[in-house]
Amino acid sequence: MAALASSLDPPLPRCSARERLLDAAAVVFARDGLASSTTREIARAAAVNEVTLFRLFHNKQNLLAAVLGRLFAASPADSQGAPPPETDLAAIIRDHAESYAASLGKSPMLMRVLIGEIQHFQEHELSVIREIFRPRRQQLIDRLRAAQASGIARQDMDPAIVADQINSIVMMGVLRNTAPLSQEYCARDYINGCVDTFVRALEAPRGDTPRSQ
């Protein structure tokens, strides 16, 4: 009966060749490393012709950029212009930390490979990676500046430095929490601890004058 019902179900739509290549590339890059991965193996894992890979992405570098771009795709809020006045510093940090951790958590092994091999990248490859990560980082910087203008964040902090510090700490937590190690706390507790630490450090003291718009 189950077999009969299954045969009557409409066929599931097949993923496009592009999506299959992105899925396969993420797995192969994480398994074999960026330098050792080959377009032939990625095409084989995706069950498509290698010619199709070159037609869609031209080379392995563009394929890597597309994989990272999908993991760290900008949210709709990234393109909505200047952020509104901020009133909750904890919400700013938590929103970013949770979103960033979720993206990193999609492929922690790929992040480990990227960190391990990035020193061997050429400048044009580094510039592509910087552009992929830039929108999410810039969104946090803009929100922190808005928090300064609203008077809830310290005027003497540098939003760019703070954004990089938050990103580094969140990444370290994701990599640690996805490693085969015993943990004394869960990922949620780690994020909560990060938020509390940064809020305490960044809260504006009484009498701190907000920046003019």
Steps between C-alpha positions, in 0.01 A plus 500: 500500500778740589677420173177561306441834674857600432464420131192724481670800662605776259873496431702739712659786302871446437742762621660704228853419388615823663354405839642147479843642420482741794397220735771268370768770507427583865548133590812446287667825610443409866615141452803543271604860566484791260835439331455124457140511377456455127223610268485142370425362847245772572322432171504126572354554849229721351424245226548758225747537215814697578422712192181611676705611801721717279200636312332609824799612708799520259752389764543359851554843655161625379340181629652554846377860498149379413506241780607760756256753358212258550604431859535870580231644275403852603168526677228730362585750773849539353364691202246720674729797554591660831367317808236666718597648839597218735365469852620155613872425493449136599261449208753642253774264615273197543339537156839512333663228711215254446484567126877475459519182708220343296686570175828365635322196636381396154851379416746526790743264326515733200570791734788306655643429155462864398682621812776244453568578134422870472865599539570335164234702312590758239385860547214470252370193687524685832312798356217271387473350850506844662211611278296195599536574871477878465117554496436317827796673668393840368145450623630446854728805475206713385282380787773569754543852361125550525520381861765764566277764342212383719713534811489134606856411395830650607620789288864398535466156341591427138208311339729335242729357767204383710339335196819305430533401865141371509547308175824341621351392832186358339707309244724358774192386691344330199822317415546393861139388544509295179829329586495146648576632846305485825337833579402647835227712340283508190525729198210711628678565829811605308304756296329629813840541667635689197201734497531569873875566475469744212198681642687560825802628306309719253217649704520876506581642846273765639579838356640361173384740229343335193662568165318741271348349188 
